[in-house]
Amino acid sequence: MQQHDRLQPHDLDAEKALLGSVLLEGAKFHIVKQIIGPGDFYREAHRMIWDAMASLDSQGLAIDRLTVLSRFEGIEGEWRAVLNTIENDTPVSTHAEHYARLVREKSQKRTMILLADRMADHAFNGAESAAIAKETIIALSPIRQVGQSRKLQPIGKAMDSLWPEIEKEIEGGFANLGLSSGLRSLDDVTGGFRRQCVYVCGARTSMGKTQFLLTVAYNVAKAGKQVAYVSLEQSDKTAITRLAGIHLNCALSPKQDLPSKTKIREGFKLIHDLPIHLTDTASFSTEEVAQVIGESAAIYGEPDIVLLDYLGLLNDQGDRGENRAQLVGKMMHRLKALARDIDRPVIIAAQLNRASEGRTGSSRLIPRLTDLRESGDIEQDADAVLLLHRHDYYVEQEGAEPDPARMNTLDVYVAKHRDGPTGRATLHYEPNKARISDRASNSGARIPGHVAEKENEIEW
């Protein structure tokens, strides 16, 4: 067997972060044990701590610092100092799966080095090439792509672990199971923004997609939830000003009738402490978006929702010969992976093309799924697609016939919905007042958003 002067591949920081994540949230062990095993750890103390966790899990006991310590009574070694370091260095448990994949990747590389050495020894010692190849193929069979090492399991076992969530859905009548947008008419259609789901918000220019995302950010933050808002289109100053305008119900621009300066200052002060975390870097890839979300989670806590404005400005680099549609498909795959990895909803703004201008008929201006730029992969990977349509815009800009019942409205067409019905929510929106809200009758009662009774009412 060959001796290597170079250090074997390993990532001790990832090993510590993985174990720390499980100590913070014992339930994570059920997830990460599907990805790695004790043999994947490079450091012996880390393997010992993992074995203690596995022993607790096999007996149905809770996994935390005290229970893990109980497994080491009378055992000497560096494990105690390592355990203290792990606990102190891991702020959140959000990225346990990511750490497990990093550990697994290094372990697989060590295995490949070992197999390569073995192949060389067999070849030098005269073994037949066919026998060497067969042995190597068999040895390599357990090595798969990182994150694809999970196994099939009986439905009953899966149901047992998921039953608390299922029971909650049963009790709630399977309604509004996700994070509320703060717009009840919209929540009536979507059921709220669900964890691990990607929502694409498509609109043509000037329809209000950025204002829609900022309104959701404001509403979610006002409800005490953490918001991560990544803007590739506008500066932090612009986003902050628009958020203040939402709070004041007035677009803060020189063409509007503005509140007093005192009231405006109060508006900025009131949004100062909202749990919204911004970044306005003009050039970001999907990988960098995932990185900045992870860094923010470590500093400020895990976000409850991620909003990205917008898809077309991400700067991922494609492979040679790859067209834009293929690259957008890859970006959507990565954003879907991000939603699953952080276990949170991700809302993405996207631009619609101008195909409606070439259509005929009374519904020609209503947006459709095919209006999404590079629509195939966007539609495929999105769990839901929301298409925005503002009647006022076409009256003002294109001379469309005005409909008094639809003035000052924003239609949100739920054109695709993997977990529920499609339909339409009609909201109140006056651009000069900045705020998007539920419509209200003269008595102040909410008017429910229209939901299509039949899917064929609207041609997607």
C-alpha positions in Angstrom: 0.0 0.0 0.0 1.4 3.4 -0.9 2.2 6.0 1.7 1.1 9.5 1.0 3.0 12.6 2.3 -0.1 14.8 1.8 -2.8 15.1 4.4 -5.9 13.1 3.7 -9.0 15.1 2.6 -11.1 16.2 5.6 -13.1 19.1 7.0 -13.0 19.3 10.8 -15.0 22.5 10.9 -17.8 20.8 9.0 -17.7 17.8 11.3 -17.9 20.0 14.4 -20.7 22.1 12.8 -22.7 19.0 12.0 -22.4 17.5 15.5 -23.2 21.0 17.0 -26.3 21.2 14.8 -27.6 17.9 16.2 -26.8 19.0 19.8 -28.9 22.1 19.2 -31.8 20.3 17.6 -31.8 16.5 18.2 -34.4 15.9 15.5 -31.8 16.8 12.9 -30.1 13.4 13.6 -32.9 11.6 11.8 -32.1 13.6 8.7 -28.3 13.5 8.6 -28.0 9.9 9.5 -29.4 9.1 6.1 -26.4 10.9 4.6 -23.4 9.9 6.7 -22.3 7.2 9.2 -19.6 7.0 11.9 -16.9 5.9 9.3 -17.3 9.3 7.5 -15.7 11.2 10.4 -12.0 12.0 10.2 -11.4 12.8 13.9 -11.7 10.0 16.4 -13.4 12.2 19.0 -16.0 13.2 16.5 -16.7 9.5 15.7 -17.2 8.8 19.4 -19.7 11.6 19.8 -21.6 10.4 16.7 -21.7 6.9 18.1 -23.1 8.2 21.4 -25.8 10.1 19.4 -26.6 6.9 17.4 -26.9 4.9 20.6 -29.4 7.4 22.1 -31.4 7.5 18.8 -31.6 3.7 18.7 -33.2 3.7 22.1 -35.6 6.4 21.3 -33.9 8.9 23.7 -33.5 12.6 23.3 -30.2 13.8 21.9 -28.7 16.9 23.7 -25.6 17.8 25.6 -26.6 16.1 28.8 -27.7 12.8 27.3 -24.5 12.6 25.1 -22.4 13.3 28.2 -24.1 10.4 30.0 -22.8 8.0 27.4 -19.2 8.9 28.3 -19.2 8.2 32.0 -15.9 6.6 33.0 -14.4 7.1 29.6 -11.3 9.2 29.3 -10.2 11.1 26.2 -10.3 14.4 24.3 -14.1 14.0 23.7 -15.1 16.4 26.6 -13.0 19.3 25.3 -14.2 18.7 21.8 -17.8 18.5 23.0 -17.5 21.9 24.7 -15.9 23.5 21.6 -18.6 22.1 19.3 -21.4 23.5 21.4 -19.9 26.9 21.7 -19.0 27.2 18.0 -22.4 26.3 16.5 -24.9 29.2 16.5 -27.8 27.6 14.6 -28.9 24.2 13.4 -30.3 25.3 10.0 -27.5 23.9 7.8 -27.1 20.4 9.2 -27.7 18.7 5.9 -25.2 20.9 4.2 -22.5 20.1 6.8 -23.4 16.4 6.5 -22.8 16.5 2.7 -19.4 18.3 3.2 -18.3 15.6 5.6 -19.6 12.8 3.3 -17.7 14.4 0.3 -14.4 14.4 2.2 -15.0 10.8 3.3 -15.7 9.7 -0.2 -12.5 11.2 -1.4 -10.5 9.4 1.2 -12.2 6.2 0.1 -11.2 6.8 -3.5 -7.6 7.4 -2.5 -7.6 4.1 -0.7 -9.2 2.3 -3.6 -6.7 3.8 -6.0 -3.8 2.6 -3.9 -5.3 -0.9 -3.7 -5.8 -0.9 -7.5 -2.1 0.0 -8.0 -1.0 -2.7 -5.6 -3.0 -5.4 -7.3 -1.7 -4.2 -10.7 1.9 -4.3 -9.6 1.4 -7.8 -8.0 0.1 -9.3 -11.3 -3.7 -9.5 -10.7 -5.8 -9.6 -13.9 -7.1 -6.3 -15.1 -10.7 -7.6 -15.3 -10.6 -8.8 -11.6 -9.1 -5.4 -10.5 -11.9 -3.5 -12.4 -14.6 -5.7 -11.0 -13.4 -5.3 -7.4 -13.1 -1.6 -7.8 -16.6 -1.2 -9.3 -18.1 -3.1 -6.4 -16.1 -1.0 -3.9 -17.2 2.2 -5.6 -20.9 1.3 -5.7 -21.7 2.8 -2.2 -20.2 6.2 -3.3 -22.9 8.4 -4.8 -23.4 12.0 -5.4 -23.5 14.0 -2.2 -27.0 14.2 -0.9 -28.2 11.1 -2.8 -27.4 8.5 -0.2 -30.9 8.3 1.3 -32.7 5.0 1.2 -36.3 4.0 0.5 -38.3 3.5 3.7 -41.7 2.0 4.5 -44.5 4.4 4.2 -45.5 3.7 7.9 -42.0 4.8 9.1 -42.2 8.0 7.1 -45.7 8.7 8.4 -44.6 8.2 12.0 -42.0 10.9 11.7 -44.4 13.2 9.8 -47.5 12.6 11.9 -47.4 15.7 14.1 -47.4 17.9 10.9 -50.1 15.8 9.3 -52.3 16.0 12.4 -51.9 19.8 12.5 -53.0 20.0 8.9 -56.1 17.8 9.6 -57.1 20.0 12.6 -56.7 23.1 10.4 -58.8 21.7 7.6 -55.7 21.9 5.3 -56.1 25.7 5.0 -53.5 28.4 5.4 -50.8 26.0 6.4 -47.9 28.2 5.4 -46.5 31.6 6.4 -49.1 34.3 5.9 -48.4 37.0 3.3 -50.4 39.5 5.3 -52.9 39.5 2.4 -55.8 37.3 3.4 -57.3 37.3 0.0 -54.1 35.8 -1.4 -53.7 33.4 1.5 -57.2 32.1 0.8 -55.9 30.9 -2.5 -52.4 29.8 -1.8 -52.8 28.6 1.8 -49.8 30.8 2.8 -46.1 30.4 1.8 -45.1 26.8 2.6 -41.6 25.7 3.8 -39.2 24.3 1.2 -41.4 25.8 -1.6 -40.3 28.2 -4.4 -42.8 30.8 -5.4 -42.2 32.7 -8.7 -43.9 36.1 -8.9 -44.0 37.0 -12.6 -45.0 40.4 -14.0 -44.3 42.8 -16.8 -42.6 46.1 -16.1 -44.6 48.6 -13.9 -47.1 45.9 -12.7 -45.8 46.1 -9.1 -43.7 43.0 -8.6 -41.1 44.8 -6.5 -43.8 46.5 -4.5 -45.5 43.2 -4.0 -42.3 41.6 -2.6 -41.7 44.6 -0.3 -45.3 44.4 0.9 -44.9 40.8 1.8 -41.6 41.5 3.5 -43.2 44.4 5.5 -46.2 42.3 6.5 -44.2 39.2 7.5 -41.8 41.4 9.5 -44.7 43.2 11.2 -45.9 39.8 12.3 -42.6 39.3 14.1 -41.0 36.9 11.5 -37.4 37.2 10.2 -37.2 38.3 6.5 -34.2 38.0 4.2 -34.6 40.4 1.3 -32.0 40.1 -1.5 -32.3 42.9 -4.2 -30.3 42.9 -7.3 -32.2 45.8 -8.8 -32.4 48.5 -6.2 -30.2 50.0 -3.4 -30.8 49.5 0.3 -31.7 53.2 0.5 -34.5 52.7 -2.2 -35.8 49.6 -0.5 -35.9 51.3 2.9 -37.6 54.4 1.5 -40.2 52.2 -0.2 -40.8 50.2 3.0 -41.3 53.5 4.9 -43.8 54.5 2.2 -45.7 51.2 2.7 -45.9 52.0 6.5 -47.1 55.5 5.8 -49.4 54.4 2.9 -47.7 57.0 0.7 -45.2 56.7 -2.1 -42.3 58.9 -1.0 -41.6 60.8 -4.2 -41.8 64.5 -5.1 -44.8 64.1 -7.3 -47.0 62.9 -4.4 -48.9 64.8 -1.6 -46.5 63.9 1.1 -47.2 63.8 4.9 -45.5 66.2 7.2 -41.7 65.8 7.6 -42.2 64.9 11.2 -44.6 62.0 10.2 -42.1 60.9 7.5 -39.3 60.7 10.0 -41.5 58.8 12.4 -42.3 56.3 9.6 -38.6 55.7 9.0 -38.1 55.2 12.8 -40.9 52.7 13.0 -39.4 50.4 10.4 -35.9 50.7 11.9 -36.3 47.7 14.2 -38.3 45.5 11.8 -36.6 42.1 11.5 -35.8 42.6 7.8 -32.2 41.9 6.6 -31.2 43.5 3.3 -28.4 43.2 0.8 -28.2 45.3 -2.4 -25.2 43.7 -4.1 -25.8 44.3 -7.8 -24.1 41.1 -8.9 -24.9 37.8 -7.3 -25.0 34.2 -8.3 -27.3 31.6 -6.8 -24.4 30.2 -4.9 -23.6 33.6 -3.4 -27.3 34.1 -2.5 -27.2 30.8 -0.6 -23.9 31.9 1.1 -25.2 35.3 2.2 -28.4 33.6 3.6 -26.3 31.2 5.6 -24.1 34.0 6.9 -27.1 36.1 7.9 -28.7 33.1 9.7 -25.5 32.7 11.8 -25.5 36.3 12.8 -29.1 37.3 13.1 -31.0 34.0 13.3 -32.7 31.9 10.7 -35.0 33.7 8.2 -38.6 32.7 8.1 -38.8 33.7 4.4 -36.4 34.6 1.6 -37.3 37.1 -1.1 -35.2 37.6 -4.2 -35.6 40.5 -6.7 -35.1 39.3 -9.4 -34.3 36.1 -11.2 -33.2 37.7 -14.5 -30.3 39.6 -12.7 -28.6 36.6 -11.2 -25.2 36.2 -12.9 -24.5 32.4 -12.8 -22.0 31.4 -15.4 -23.2 28.8 -17.9 -21.1 26.0 -19.5 -19.7 26.5 -23.0 -22.5 26.2 -25.6 -25.2 26.5 -22.9 -28.1 28.8 -23.9 -29.9 31.2 -21.5 -32.9 28.9 -21.0 -30.7 26.0 -19.9 -28.8 28.4 -17.5 -32.1 29.7 -16.0 -33.1 26.1 -15.5 -29.9 25.4 -13.5 -30.5 28.6 -11.4 -34.0 27.4 -10.6 -32.7 24.0 -9.6 -30.3 25.7 -7.2 -32.9 28.0 -5.7 -35.2 25.0 -5.2 -32.3 23.2 -3.4 -31.8 26.4 -1.3 -35.5 26.3 -0.2 -35.2 22.7 0.8 -31.9 23.1 2.5 -33.0 26.0 4.7 -36.5 24.6 5.1 -38.1 27.9 4.3 -40.2 29.5 1.5 -38.3 31.4 -1.2 -40.1 34.0 -3.3 -38.5 35.0 -6.6 -39.6 37.9 -8.8 -39.4 37.2 -12.6 -39.9 39.2 -15.7 -42.7 38.4 -18.2 -42.2 38.8 -21.9 -44.5 40.9 -24.1 -46.3 38.0 -25.8 -49.7 39.4 -24.6 -49.4 42.2 -27.1 -49.8 39.8 -30.0 -52.8 38.0 -28.6 -56.4 38.8 -29.4 -59.7 38.6 -27.5 -61.0 40.1 -24.3 -58.5 38.2 -22.1 -55.4 38.9 -24.2 -53.8 41.1 -21.6 -54.1 38.5 -18.8 -50.7 37.0 -18.1 -50.1 33.3 -18.8 -47.4 30.8 -17.7 -45.9 30.9 -21.2 -45.2 34.6 -20.8 -42.4 33.8 -18.3 -39.0 34.4 -19.9 -37.3 31.0 -20.4 -40.6 29.7 -19.0 -40.1 25.9 -19.3 -37.7 25.4 -16.4 -39.1 28.2 -14.3 -42.5 26.7 -14.4 -41.2 23.2 -13.8 -39.2 23.9 -10.7 -41.6 26.5 -9.1 -44.1 25.1 -6.6 -46.4 28.0 -7.4 -46.4 30.7 -10.0 -48.1 34.1 -9.2 -48.8 36.3 -12.2 -49.5 40.0 -11.5 -51.9 42.1 -13.6 -52.9 45.7 -13.1 -55.9 46.9 -15.1 -55.1 50.6 -14.5 -51.7 50.2 -16.3 -53.3 49.2 -19.5 -55.9 51.9 -19.3 -53.3 54.6 -18.7 -50.6 53.3 -21.0 -52.4 51.4 -23.8 -55.8 53.0 -23.9 -57.7 49.8 -22.7 -61.4 50.2 -22.0 -61.7 51.2 -18.3 -63.6 48.9 -15.9 -64.7 50.9 -12.8 -64.9 47.7 -10.7 -61.2 46.9 -11.4 -59.7 50.3 -10.9 -57.0 50.5 -8.2 -56.7 46.8 -8.1 -53.9 44.3 -8.5 -54.9 40.8 -9.7 -52.7 38.0 -8.5 -53.3 35.0 -10.7 -52.1 31.7 -9.1 -51.4 30.1 -12.5 -49.7 27.0 -11.0 -50.0 25.6 -7.5 -48.5 22.3 -6.7 -50.1 22.0 -3.3 -53.6 23.5 -4.0 -56.0 25.1 -6.5 -55.2 27.7 -9.1 -57.3 30.9 -9.1 -57.2 34.6 -8.6 -56.9 37.0 -5.7 -57.9 40.6 -6.3 -56.1 43.1 -4.1 -56.3 46.9 -3.6 -53.3 48.8 -5.0 -52.8 52.5 -5.7 -49.2 53.1 -6.7 -49.2 56.6 -5.3 -50.1 55.2 -1.9 -47.5 52.5 -2.1 -49.4 49.9 -0.1 -50.9 46.7 -1.4 -53.7 45.5 0.8 -57.0 43.5 0.9 -59.9 45.2 -0.6 -62.6 46.6 1.7 -66.2 47.4 1.4 -67.7 50.7 2.5 -68.4 49.2 5.9 -64.8 48.3 6.2 -65.3 44.6 5.9 -62.8 42.6 3.7 -64.0 41.6 0.2 -62.7 38.1 -0.4 -60.4 37.7 -3.4 -62.1 36.1 -6.4 -61.2 32.4 -6.7 -61.9 30.8 -10.1 -64.6 28.2 -9.6 -63.3 26.2 -12.5 -59.7 25.9 -13.8 -60.8 26.5 -17.3 -62.2 30.0 -16.4 -58.6 31.2 -17.0 -56.5 29.8 -19.8 -53.0 29.4 -18.4 
